[in-house]
Amino acid sequence: MARLFWGEKKCKRGDVVRLLKRFEQGLTESEVAEILAWDRRTVNNYLRELEVELRVYKEGRLWFADEGV
């Protein structure tokens, strides 16, 4: 697994939240991966972490940025 530089993870998590804010209709995990040109599994890991922090949420197959973020 590749190592991240200091602060890079926080920056990537911000990329995911900003992307979901732009697409108010929601995006699937695969769509997020395609747009960001990341591996789907990497996107899944970030989405799950952000979900625990209540920054994103999932309805069916679609992911959304939390309105309060």
N, CA, C and O atoms as a printed pandas DataFrame, in Angstrom:
     atom_number atom_name residue_name chain_id  residue_number  x_coord  y_coord  z_coord
0              1         N          MET        A               1    0.844   -1.172    0.000
1              2        CA          MET        A               1    0.000    0.000    0.000
2              3         C          MET        A               1    0.890    1.236    0.000
3              4         O          MET        A               1    1.898    1.283    0.704
4              5         N          ALA        A               2    0.517    2.221   -0.781
5              6        CA          ALA        A               2    1.290    3.459   -0.878
6              7         C          ALA        A               2    1.132    4.278    0.396
7              8         O          ALA        A               2    0.066    4.314    1.010
8              9         N          ARG        A               3    2.214    4.925    0.768
9             10        CA          ARG        A               3    2.183    5.815    1.934
10            11         C          ARG        A               3    1.745    7.199    1.507
11            12         O          ARG        A               3    2.095    7.667    0.424
12            13         N          LEU        A               4    0.983    7.847    2.358
13            14        CA          LEU        A               4    0.530    9.206    2.086
14            15         C          LEU        A               4    1.430   10.191    2.810
15            16         O          LEU        A               4    1.919    9.909    3.903
16            17         N          PHE        A               5    1.646   11.343    2.200
17            18        CA          PHE        A               5    2.392   12.402    2.854
18            19         C          PHE        A               5    1.526   13.020    3.935
19            20         O          PHE        A               5    0.305   12.862    3.929
20            21         N          TRP        A               6    2.167   13.736    4.877
21            22        CA          TRP        A               6    1.447   14.368    5.965
22            23         C          TRP        A               6    0.387   15.297    5.391
23            24         O          TRP        A               6    0.692   16.129    4.536
24            25         N          GLY        A               7   -0.846   15.166    5.846
25            26        CA          GLY        A               7   -1.946   16.021    5.435
26            27         C          GLY        A               7   -2.635   15.592    4.147
27            28         O          GLY        A               7   -3.687   16.131    3.802
28            29         N          GLU        A               8   -2.058   14.633    3.435
29            30        CA          GLU        A               8   -2.639   14.224    2.156
30            31         C          GLU        A               8   -3.986   13.533    2.339
31            32         O          GLU        A               8   -4.891   13.731    1.529
32            33         N          LYS        A               9   -4.134   12.729    3.387
33            34        CA          LYS        A               9   -5.397   12.034    3.619
34            35         C          LYS        A               9   -6.521   13.036    3.870
35            36         O          LYS        A               9   -7.620   12.892    3.335
36            37         N          LYS        A              10   -6.243   14.035    4.675
37            38        CA          LYS        A              10   -7.249   15.063    4.964
38            39         C          LYS        A              10   -7.658   15.778    3.683
39            40         O          LYS        A              10   -8.835   16.078    3.479
40            41         N          CYS        A              11   -6.691   16.047    2.830
41            42        CA          CYS        A              11   -6.949   16.727    1.565
42            43         C          CYS        A              11   -7.818   15.849    0.654
43            44         O          CYS        A              11   -8.749   16.346    0.020
44            45         N          LYS        A              12   -7.520   14.559    0.588
45            46        CA          LYS        A              12   -8.287   13.641   -0.250
46            47         C          LYS        A              12   -9.716   13.492    0.269
47            48         O          LYS        A              12  -10.660   13.405   -0.517
48            49         N          ARG        A              13   -9.873   13.462    1.579
49            50        CA          ARG        A              13  -11.220   13.376    2.151
50            51         C          ARG        A              13  -12.014   14.618    1.789
51            52         O          ARG        A              13  -13.209   14.534    1.506
52            53         N          GLY        A              14  -11.361   15.763    1.796
53            54        CA          GLY        A              14  -12.005   16.998    1.379
54            55         C          GLY        A              14  -12.420   16.953   -0.079
55            56         O          GLY        A              14  -13.468   17.487   -0.443
56            57         N          ASP        A              15  -11.607   16.319   -0.920
57            58        CA          ASP        A              15  -11.948   16.170   -2.337
58            59         C          ASP        A              15  -13.254   15.400   -2.493
59            60         O          ASP        A              15  -14.096   15.758   -3.317
60            61         N          VAL        A              16  -13.421   14.350   -1.707
61            62        CA          VAL        A              16  -14.630   13.534   -1.794
62            63         C          VAL        A              16  -15.852   14.352   -1.378
63            64         O          VAL        A              16  -16.877   14.323   -2.060
64            65         N          VAL        A              17  -15.753   15.070   -0.281
65            66        CA          VAL        A              17  -16.890   15.870    0.212
66            67         C          VAL        A              17  -17.247   16.965   -0.785
67            68         O          VAL        A              17  -18.424   17.176   -1.075
68            69         N          ARG        A              18  -16.241   17.667   -1.314
69            70        CA          ARG        A              18  -16.502   18.733   -2.288
70            71         C          ARG        A              18  -17.171   18.176   -3.546
71            72         O          ARG        A              18  -18.073   18.804   -4.100
72            73         N          LEU        A              19  -16.735   17.012   -3.989
73            74        CA          LEU        A              19  -17.336   16.390   -5.167
74            75         C          LEU        A              19  -18.805   16.070   -4.910
75            76         O          LEU        A              19  -19.659   16.351   -5.751
76            77         N          LEU        A              20  -19.102   15.484   -3.751
77            78        CA          LEU        A              20  -20.491   15.139   -3.439
78            79         C          LEU        A              20  -21.358   16.381   -3.295
79            80         O          LEU        A              20  -22.546   16.338   -3.611
80            81         N          LYS        A              21  -20.796   17.474   -2.829
81            82        CA          LYS        A              21  -21.553   18.724   -2.736
82            83         C          LYS        A              21  -21.927   19.239   -4.123
83            84         O          LYS        A              21  -23.002   19.809   -4.309
84            85         N          ARG        A              22  -21.041   19.040   -5.094
85            86        CA          ARG        A              22  -21.309   19.500   -6.467
86            87         C          ARG        A              22  -22.420   18.710   -7.135
87            88         O          ARG        A              22  -23.135   19.239   -7.985
88            89         N          PHE        A              23  -22.571   17.445   -6.756
89            90        CA          PHE        A              23  -23.578   16.584   -7.366
90            91         C          PHE        A              23  -24.690   16.334   -6.352
91            92         O          PHE        A              23  -24.701   15.312   -5.667
92            93         N          GLU        A              24  -25.618   17.271   -6.267
93            94        CA          GLU        A              24  -26.681   17.207   -5.266
94            95         C          GLU        A              24  -27.587   16.002   -5.449
95            96         O          GLU        A              24  -28.245   15.578   -4.498
96            97         N          GLN        A              25  -27.636   15.434   -6.665
97            98        CA          GLN        A              25  -28.469   14.257   -6.918
98            99         C          GLN        A              25  -27.794   12.979   -6.409
99           100         O          GLN        A              25  -28.386   11.901   -6.459
100          101         N          GLY        A              26  -26.556   13.101   -5.920
101          102        CA          GLY        A              26  -25.832   11.967   -5.374
102          103         C          GLY        A              26  -25.006   11.253   -6.423
103          104         O          GLY        A              26  -25.243   11.388   -7.623
104          105         N          LEU        A              27  -24.034   10.491   -5.952
105          106        CA          LEU        A              27  -23.162    9.710   -6.819
106          107         C          LEU        A              27  -22.965    8.322   -6.228
107          108         O          LEU        A              27  -22.986    8.145   -5.010
108          109         N          THR        A              28  -22.777    7.349   -7.097
109          110        CA          THR        A              28  -22.421    6.019   -6.619
110          111         C          THR        A              28  -20.924    6.002   -6.310
111          112         O          THR        A              28  -20.172    6.878   -6.735
112          113         N          GLU        A              29  -20.525    5.000   -5.573
113          114        CA          GLU        A              29  -19.114    4.820   -5.250
114          115         C          GLU        A              29  -18.277    4.728   -6.531
115          116         O          GLU        A              29  -17.198    5.314   -6.614
116          117         N          SER        A              30  -18.771    4.004   -7.510
117          118        CA          SER        A              30  -18.049    3.834   -8.775
118          119         C          SER        A              30  -17.921    5.159   -9.521
119          120         O          SER        A              30  -16.884    5.432  -10.125
120          121         N          GLU        A              31  -18.963    5.978   -9.481
121          122        CA          GLU        A              31  -18.907    7.283  -10.145
122          123         C          GLU        A              31  -17.879    8.189   -9.477
123          124         O          GLU        A              31  -17.132    8.893  -10.156
124          125         N          VAL        A              32  -17.842    8.171   -8.154
125          126        CA          VAL        A              32  -16.845    8.961   -7.429
126          127         C          VAL        A              32  -15.445    8.504   -7.835
127          128         O          VAL        A              32  -14.572    9.329   -8.105
128          129         N          ALA        A              33  -15.236    7.201   -7.877
129          130        CA          ALA        A              33  -13.928    6.648   -8.250
130          131         C          ALA        A              33  -13.545    7.065   -9.670
131          132         O          ALA        A              33  -12.395    7.426   -9.924
132          133         N          GLU        A              34  -14.491    7.016  -10.578
133          134        CA          GLU        A              34  -14.209    7.376  -11.970
134          135         C          GLU        A              34  -13.867    8.854  -12.098
135          136         O          GLU        A              34  -12.902    9.208  -12.776
136          137         N          ILE        A              35  -14.638    9.716  -11.459
137          138        CA          ILE        A              35  -14.411   11.159  -11.556
138          139         C          ILE        A              35  -13.065   11.548  -10.948
139          140         O          ILE        A              35  -12.338   12.363  -11.516
140          141         N          LEU        A              36  -12.736   10.967   -9.796
141          142        CA          LEU        A              36  -11.484   11.308   -9.124
142          143         C          LEU        A              36  -10.285   10.514   -9.657
143          144         O          LEU        A              36   -9.141   10.794   -9.301
144          145         N          ALA        A              37  -10.557    9.522  -10.511
145          146        CA          ALA        A              37   -9.507    8.646  -11.060
146          147         C          ALA        A              37   -8.765    7.911   -9.938
147          148         O          ALA        A              37   -7.538    7.808   -9.943
148          149         N          TRP        A              38   -9.546    7.405   -8.978
149          150        CA          TRP        A              38   -9.022    6.620   -7.869
150          151         C          TRP        A              38   -9.557    5.208   -7.982
151          152         O          TRP        A              38  -10.532    4.952   -8.689
152          153         N          ASP        A              39   -8.913    4.299   -7.280
153          154        CA          ASP        A              39   -9.409    2.933   -7.178
154          155         C          ASP        A              39  -10.722    2.928   -6.392
155          156         O          ASP        A              39  -10.866    3.681   -5.429
156          157         N          ARG        A              40  -11.671    2.096   -6.788
157          158        CA          ARG        A              40  -12.970    2.052   -6.121
158          159         C          ARG        A              40  -12.826    1.704   -4.650
159          160         O          ARG        A              40  -13.550    2.247   -3.815
160          161         N          ARG        A              41  -11.913    0.816   -4.322
161          162        CA          ARG        A              41  -11.721    0.407   -2.922
162          163         C          ARG        A              41  -11.223    1.583   -2.069
163          164         O          ARG        A              41  -11.611    1.722   -0.909
164          165         N          THR        A              42  -10.373    2.414   -2.645
165          166        CA          THR        A              42   -9.882    3.601   -1.942
166          167         C          THR        A              42  -11.040    4.544   -1.649
167          168         O          THR        A              42  -11.158    5.075   -0.544
168          169         N          VAL        A              43  -11.888    4.747   -2.643
169          170        CA          VAL        A              43  -13.066    5.602   -2.473
170          171         C          VAL        A              43  -13.956    5.037   -1.372
171          172         O          VAL        A              43  -14.453    5.780   -0.526
172          173         N          ASN        A              44  -14.154    3.725   -1.384
173          174        CA          ASN        A              44  -14.977    3.081   -0.357
174          175         C          ASN        A              44  -14.424    3.369    1.033
175          176         O          ASN        A              44  -15.184    3.681    1.950
176          177         N          ASN        A              45  -13.125    3.267    1.195
177          178        CA          ASN        A              45  -12.508    3.528    2.506
178          179         C          ASN        A              45  -12.760    4.966    2.966
179          180         O          ASN        A              45  -13.118    5.197    4.121
180          181         N          TYR        A              46  -12.573    5.930    2.063
181          182        CA          TYR        A              46  -12.807    7.326    2.418
182          183         C          TYR        A              46  -14.277    7.576    2.733
183          184         O          TYR        A              46  -14.591    8.256    3.710
184          185         N          LEU        A              47  -15.177    7.040    1.924
185          186        CA          LEU        A              47  -16.604    7.237    2.174
186          187         C          LEU        A              47  -17.014    6.680    3.530
187          188         O          LEU        A              47  -17.769    7.326    4.257
188          189         N          ARG        A              48  -16.538    5.512    3.878
189          190        CA          ARG        A              48  -16.882    4.905    5.178
190          191         C          ARG        A              48  -16.364    5.751    6.333
191          192         O          ARG        A              48  -17.066    5.936    7.327
192          193         N          GLU        A              49  -15.143    6.267    6.211
193          194        CA          GLU        A              49  -14.599    7.126    7.269
194          195         C          GLU        A              49  -15.429    8.403    7.409
195          196         O          GLU        A              49  -15.744    8.835    8.518
196          197         N          LEU        A              50  -15.775    8.994    6.272
197          198        CA          LEU        A              50  -16.566   10.223    6.294
198          199         C          LEU        A              50  -17.977    9.978    6.810
199          200         O          LEU        A              50  -18.575   10.854    7.435
200          201         N          GLU        A              51  -18.507    8.793    6.550
201          202        CA          GLU        A              51  -19.843    8.445    7.041
202          203         C          GLU        A              51  -19.844    8.358    8.566
203          204         O          GLU        A              51  -20.786    8.814    9.214
204          205         N          VAL        A              52  -18.808    7.784    9.130
205          206        CA          VAL        A              52  -18.702    7.687   10.591
206          207         C          VAL        A              52  -18.643    9.080   11.213
207          208         O          VAL        A              52  -19.166    9.299   12.305
208          209         N          GLU        A              53  -18.010   10.016   10.520
209          210        CA          GLU        A              53  -17.898   11.397   11.011
210          211         C          GLU        A              53  -19.142   12.232   10.669
211          212         O          GLU        A              53  -19.191   13.423   10.977
212          213         N          LEU        A              54  -20.136   11.616   10.039
213          214        CA          LEU        A              54  -21.388   12.277    9.653
214          215         C          LEU        A              54  -21.186   13.406    8.644
215          216         O          LEU        A              54  -21.963   14.360    8.612
216          217         N          ARG        A              55  -20.146   13.295    7.822
217          218        CA          ARG        A              55  -19.903   14.295    6.778
218          219         C          ARG        A              55  -20.553   13.897    5.459
219          220         O          ARG        A              55  -20.814   14.747    4.608
220          221         N          VAL        A              56  -20.815   12.600    5.293
221          222        CA          VAL        A              56  -21.521   12.091    4.115
222          223         C          VAL        A              56  -22.518   11.038    4.588
223          224         O          VAL        A              56  -22.401   10.507    5.692
224          225         N          TYR        A              57  -23.504   10.742    3.734
225          226        CA          TYR        A              57  -24.443    9.681    4.051
226          227         C          TYR        A              57  -24.847    8.972    2.771
227          228         O          TYR        A              57  -24.658    9.483    1.668
228          229         N          LYS        A              58  -25.403    7.793    2.942
229          230        CA          LYS        A              58  -25.759    6.950    1.814
230          231         C          LYS        A              58  -27.256    6.663    1.836
231          232         O          LYS        A              58  -27.830    6.345    2.878
232          233         N          GLU        A              59  -27.872    6.781    0.666
233          234        CA          GLU        A              59  -29.275    6.393    0.480
234          235         C          GLU        A              59  -29.302    5.429   -0.692
235          236         O          GLU        A              59  -29.053    5.824   -1.831
236          237         N          GLY        A              60  -29.599    4.181   -0.420
237          238        CA          GLY        A              60  -29.539    3.162   -1.472
238          239         C          GLY        A              60  -28.104    2.998   -1.934
239          240         O          GLY        A              60  -27.223    2.661   -1.142
240          241         N          ARG        A              61  -27.871    3.235   -3.215
241          242        CA          ARG        A              61  -26.515    3.139   -3.761
242          243         C          ARG        A              61  -25.836    4.490   -3.896
243          244         O          ARG        A              61  -24.667    4.561   -4.274
244          245         N          LEU        A              62  -26.560    5.567   -3.591
245          246        CA          LEU        A              62  -26.050    6.918   -3.804
246          247         C          LEU        A              62  -25.477    7.529   -2.522
247          248         O          LEU        A              62  -26.006    7.338   -1.427
248          249         N          TRP        A              63  -24.393    8.260   -2.695
249          250        CA          TRP        A              63  -23.750    8.969   -1.594
250          251         C          TRP        A              63  -23.996   10.459   -1.753
251          252         O          TRP        A              63  -24.027   10.983   -2.866
252          253         N          PHE        A              64  -24.173   11.140   -0.611
253          254        CA          PHE        A              64  -24.456   12.563   -0.568
254          255         C          PHE        A              64  -23.585   13.223    0.502
255          256         O          PHE        A              64  -23.218   12.592    1.494
256          257         N          ALA        A              65  -23.256   14.510    0.288
257          258        CA          ALA        A              65  -22.595   15.290    1.345
258          259         C          ALA        A              65  -23.671   15.684    2.342
259          260         O          ALA        A              65  -24.791   16.020    1.958
260          261         N          ASP        A              66  -23.329   15.643    3.625
261          262        CA          ASP        A              66  -24.271   16.064    4.663
262          263         C          ASP        A              66  -24.510   17.561    4.507
263          264         O          ASP        A              66  -23.573   18.327    4.281
264          265         N          GLU        A              67  -25.754   17.968    4.626
265          266        CA          GLU        A              67  -26.125   19.383    4.459
266          267         C          GLU        A              67  -25.400   20.288    5.435
267          268         O          GLU        A              67  -25.113   21.439    5.105
268          269         N          GLY        A              68  -25.099   19.800    6.621
269          270        CA          GLY        A              68  -24.453   20.621    7.635
270          271         C          GLY        A              68  -22.957   20.788    7.435
271          272         O          GLY        A              68  -22.310   21.518    8.185
272          273         N          VAL        A              69  -22.398   20.118    6.429
273          274        CA          VAL        A              69  -20.940   20.178    6.214
274          275         C          VAL        A              69  -20.596   21.357    5.360
275          276         O          VAL        A              69  -19.423   21.584    5.064
